[in-house]
Structure formats: C-alpha cells, structure tokens
Amino acid sequence: MGNHDVGRGMAAAARVFWIAYGNGEVTQEVALKALDAMAKDYLGADAEFDDELHQETDLSELVAIAFSASEKSRAYLRGEDDDEETGYDEWYSTVYRPFCERYRFC
C-alpha cells in the first residue's frame, strides 16, 4: 500500500503553486523546479497519488507541463480521449513513469 501523504502533500503544494504563480506562462523549466521542490522530502517514497495524476488536477497539469505531455495524454486527463486505453498508455509511458523515475517513487 502506497503512502497517500505523498500524493496529498504534492497536490496541496501544486494548488498553492498555481495560486501564487497566477496567470503567467509556466515553462517546462519552471514546472520541473516546482516539482523538484515539492518532491524533495518524498524522494524514494512508495508514493500513492490516487486520482491526482489520472484526471485534470493542479498537480497533473504541472506534471504534464514538466514532462511535455502530448495532446493525447492531455485528452486522457480531461476524459476526452476516444480510446482511453491508448491515452492511458501514452500518459503512463511518456509522463507518469518519467515523473516517478525522476523522484524515485515506487
């Protein structure tokens, strides 16, 4: 069973990020720096994100920017993908897995 505190903590930090950042454009570099700071205390954790990274949320938007999510991956998050299975597969392989690897989440 994963640590749900990791997901809740990072989700809360992402909400604060978007409030503080305002309407400015968030670059990949800024998104990665923000995620690096959010994940610092959780490196290597058995992280559990519940639905935070499988639907449109503040955290999933930040992760999508940081890991250059494709439009198909973003459609999966919005629940608008015609083929949910391939949308999930693309999100998982090109965004979610690299995110987990960067922070050594298991």
C-alpha atoms as one frame of an Amber mdcrd trajectory, in Angstrom:
protein
   0.000   0.000   0.000   1.474   3.319  -1.065   1.932   6.420   1.000  -1.080
   8.651   0.363   0.558  11.533   2.245   2.944  11.982  -0.676   0.108  12.498
  -3.134  -1.863  14.728  -0.786   1.193  16.817   0.051   2.221  17.305  -3.552
  -1.370  18.028  -4.605  -1.652  20.727  -1.936   1.681  22.210  -2.990   0.549
  22.258  -6.633  -2.629  24.148  -5.676  -0.508  26.747  -3.878   1.859  26.938
  -6.853  -0.971  27.834  -9.242  -2.424  30.406  -6.847   0.970  32.040  -6.344
   2.042  31.828  -9.991  -1.106  33.464 -11.284  -1.815  33.651 -14.992   1.773
  33.670 -16.226   3.005  31.072 -18.679   4.581  28.119 -16.913   7.581  26.767
 -18.789   8.943  23.250 -18.543  11.897  24.590 -16.540   9.644  26.339 -14.019
   7.386  23.281 -13.713  10.363  20.984 -13.081  11.813  23.345 -10.471   8.454
  23.476  -8.704   8.065  19.679  -8.763  11.658  19.216  -7.579  10.888  21.402
  -4.560   7.577  19.629  -3.890   9.139  16.168  -4.102  12.302  16.948  -2.136
  11.075  15.434   1.139   9.473  12.443  -0.586  12.327  11.134  -2.754  12.209
   7.365  -2.987   8.815   7.084  -1.299   6.210   4.458  -2.077   4.012   7.262
  -3.383   0.269   6.970  -3.954  -1.432   9.712  -5.948  -4.984   8.348  -6.097
  -6.680  10.264  -8.927  -4.378  13.297  -8.752  -2.408  12.108 -11.760  -5.171
  10.396 -13.731  -7.528  13.307 -14.293  -7.252  17.062 -14.674  -5.896  18.491
 -11.430  -3.436  21.186 -10.433  -0.760  18.541  -9.907  -1.400  16.694 -13.177
  -1.234  19.991 -15.100   2.144  20.783 -13.575   3.427  17.272 -14.316   2.053
  17.484 -17.884   4.000  20.703 -18.487   7.170  19.409 -16.833   7.225  16.197
 -18.844   5.932  17.596 -22.155   2.654  15.693 -22.283   1.220  15.213 -25.741
  -2.275  16.322 -26.678  -3.376  12.665 -26.496  -2.118  12.450 -22.909  -3.870
  15.694 -22.021  -7.096  14.424 -23.616  -6.816  11.328 -21.400  -6.606  13.587
 -18.323  -9.644  15.569 -19.467 -11.577  12.345 -20.074 -11.934  13.279 -23.739
  -9.840  10.537 -25.326 -11.701   8.385 -27.853  -9.504   5.437 -26.902  -8.942
   5.685 -23.164  -6.615   2.682 -23.083  -4.108   4.129 -25.549  -4.439   7.550
 -23.898  -3.592   5.999 -20.562  -0.714   4.005 -22.076   0.778   7.156 -23.593
   0.323   9.173 -20.374   1.859   6.370 -18.346   4.893   5.766 -20.573   5.766
   9.340 -21.561   4.761  11.340 -18.469   3.821   9.342 -15.365   6.702   6.841
 -15.479   9.390   9.526 -16.136   7.865  11.585 -13.288   8.099   8.596 -10.922
  11.622   7.773 -12.086  12.862  11.341 -11.565  11.748  11.268  -7.919  12.413
   7.538  -7.412   8.790   6.898  -6.468   7.892   3.202  -6.347
